[in-house]
Amino acid sequence: MKLFTPWNLLTCLTLTALLLAEVSAATWQAPPSERAELYAIGVAADAARIERDITQLVGFGTRHTLSETASNSRGIGASRRWIEAEFRRISSACGDCLEVITVADTVSGKRIPEPTEVVNVIAIQKGKRDPKRVVMMAGDIDSRVTDPMNASADSPGANDNGSGVAGVLEAARLLSQYSFNGSIVYAALSGEEQGLYGGAILAKYAQQQGWNIDAVLNNDMIGNIEGINGVIDNHTARVFSEGTRFVETAEEANQRRFTGGEVDSASRNLARFIKKVGEQYVPNLDIMMIYRLDRFGRGGHHRPFNEAGFPGVRIMETWEHYDRQHQDLRRENGISYGDSLAGVNFPYAAKLTGLNAVVLASMAWAPAPPAQVEISGQVSANTQLSWAAADRANAKTLAGYRIYWRLTTEAEWSHSRYVGKVQSFTLENIVIDNYYFGVAAVGLDGSESPVVFPGPAGRF
């Protein structure tokens, strides 16, 4: 019988350690940094189809929330039924891959004096592995003129927000050709101009259904390239996002005061993700992140989702033409007022539709954002991060995790390190006091989730 001497034992342990190090190094092999299909998706939106859809929506005369619903050619009812039929045509072309439903409620309020049914038209492309995890693209069906209560006057709503609804339909056409791990919801919402009613109705429905919404992309005016000041710009877009979570508790706010996170809500990191993915996969597009819930003193349909605790942002054109928004159709002093087809640039609307499509596809392919991200390292030269293991639905497609950090004054994540399929990692000689940190999940195919800031301030 051969006995192990201390020297033999040391040699054996050394070889074992080297072997484990080689195995560990192999598991730390970073996945691809991009997914080739996204380049094709980013340029696939068809301007001619978008023009056709906006023209159809304008043809209903008015889409005011309080307009008639019985007519097949005019009003909000006719427009809703056309959108639903279009979703069903798209679904038929992909082998009935979309579940098309309406989500409605009867509401009344400041701009809805009598109880009125507000109806959203929804198409759901269910994920193959994690169907309860949802990313959503939304546009508003309804339109208005100068008087928000005028439900009878012609109100074309070509850009506001026929462009958003046309973008939703076109994104459904493009992405229904693919299969995803998570679900994609394509939403045409009603009641926006009367008080964001449709979004509130759908957010409540999502909670009832147990949807885990990781992103709401609210597209509200994505077709105008001419500012009222004469600027022409077809290569930039704005993304508005809330900095702190609306649903933050007093205790969470106090924690954030000492640990940071004022500009790192899930919505804000969703905006960073949109900028990163959009500028990589959509040619000639620069994203301007706006650190504000919406335009100054104004609102949009992502807000009800934020108020329900879901990450949501507003995507829109950079330059607005106010003569074409919320205006009666008329011509005065040589100036044309009203939201007509003449004010829509269809190639630009296609470009922003491509932006939405690559973001939806990226997130639906990627693993879910990591949960229970925590950080420590005070009075230390090192920073430690930890997170929960992926659930069964995401584990099979997960390659590992990437840690991000940036200076506290920087808008975007500037540094990163892929750390493999682990649940914690220590960044040595990186002081916690000097940076903000986050963690993203990385798929085997190279797809990646948005970054999650540690603690309740950044959770998805």
Sequence and secondary structure as in RCSB ss.txt:
>XXXX:A:sequence
MKLFTPWNLLTCLTLTALLLAEVSAATWQAPPSERAELYAIGVAADAARIERDITQLVGFGTRHTLSETASNSRG
IGASRRWIEAEFRRISSACGDCLEVITVADTVSGKRIPEPTEVVNVIAIQKGKRDPKRVVMMAGDIDSRVTDPMN
ASADSPGANDNGSGVAGVLEAARLLSQYSFNGSIVYAALSGEEQGLYGGAILAKYAQQQGWNIDAVLNNDMIGNI
EGINGVIDNHTARVFSEGTRFVETAEEANQRRFTGGEVDSASRNLARFIKKVGEQYVPNLDIMMIYRLDRFGRGG
HHRPFNEAGFPGVRIMETWEHYDRQHQDLRRENGISYGDSLAGVNFPYAAKLTGLNAVVLASMAWAPAPPAQVEI
SGQVSANTQLSWAAADRANAKTLAGYRIYWRLTTEAEWSHSRYVGKVQSFTLENIVIDNYYFGVAAVGLDGSESP
VVFPGPAGRF
>XXXX:A:secstr
     HHHHHHHHHHHHHHHHHHHHHHT    S  THHHHHHT   HHHHHHHHHHHHTTSB  TTS SS SSSS
HHHHHHHHHHHHHHHHHHTTS  EEEEEEEEEEETTEEEEEEEEEEEEEE  SSEEEEEEEEEEE     SSTT 
 SS B  IIIIIHHHHHHHHHHHHHTTS  SEEEEEEEE  HHHHSHHHHHHHHHHHHHT EEEEEEEE      
B TTS B SSEEEEEE SS TT  HHHHHHHHHH  TT SHHHHHHHHHHHHHHHHSTT EEEEESSSSSTT   
TTHHHHHTT  EEEEEESS  GGGSS  SEEETTEEES  GGG  HHHHHHHHHHHHHHHHHHHHS    SS EE
E TTSSSEEEE     HHHHTTEEEEEEEEEETT SS  EEEEEES SEEEETT  GGGEEEEEEEEETTS B  
 B SSTTT  
